[in-house]
């Protein structure tokens, strides 16, 4: 099966349809659901912003029934406002076509040359391993590819998956355990203008507090313009952001929790994204209150979602405990890799 590595042609509707089909296959395999994109949404998702730019490649197999087929993808992302020494790489191969050298071809023909061309010394990547896999096993495919990229393990995350719908009685029980004394607001659109400064401080705190072990990372500054850019890009991709926000008695934001879902027909997969409680408000089970609020809202607004996915560092026992109370179960682990070229 001959395979060609080439840049993704974002002007081609046919190529973006195949790219979407690959993404759906990857999500079904890893997470048990899909978040279907239209061609227009995928094209917008591939656009650069003032905060990052990217190059994307596809591995195209020839001679298959029906002609050519995209069987893998790779990308390099360059942060533009901070982390300007860093180049982030991504790589995935269709579940039905693994073990055929496609990942190696993407690394050698696309990613390694792009890393060299970027001139950036720090390379970062993430890769999946089984829940019970040894992260240092050199025989794991992801570790073989990491060795080719010159990066090594710096962090381990755990992917957990929640089957939906939840029993409403469980949410009632957990709600009774959670903190009171805070006003819980629901935002299912842009952040209110009056909260932008406080909200930006919360988003930065999330990056500062992230237990990333040995990964080198500079937390961004979330200006109002940056927040609005992120909100606009989500809307362009058909993604609804369900967000619960805890407002302290003094009117500042004490914490938040976010779920992203596609509102397209056939969407069955959602993402539990950020959950954070600001340092001065910890120890009151506020994180649990925020997550109960978003999960209840999800059941009401997007009952078609059947699988909710989240990632936590393995050294974040507080959030892991909350997720386990809700019924999240380990799916697999994710290894964070970094390396400095020439080091």
PyMOL commands that set and color helices and strands:
alter all, ss='L'
color gray80, all
select helices_A, chain A and resi 13-31+39-45+95-97+102-118+141-149+168-177+193-209+224-236+279-281+286-301+317-326
alter helices_A, ss='H'
color red, helices_A
select strands_A, chain A and resi 3-7+52-64+67-79+86-93+122-130+152-163+183-187+239-247+253-262+269-277+307-313+329-340
alter strands_A, ss='S'
color yellow, strands_A
deselect
rebuild
show_as cartoon
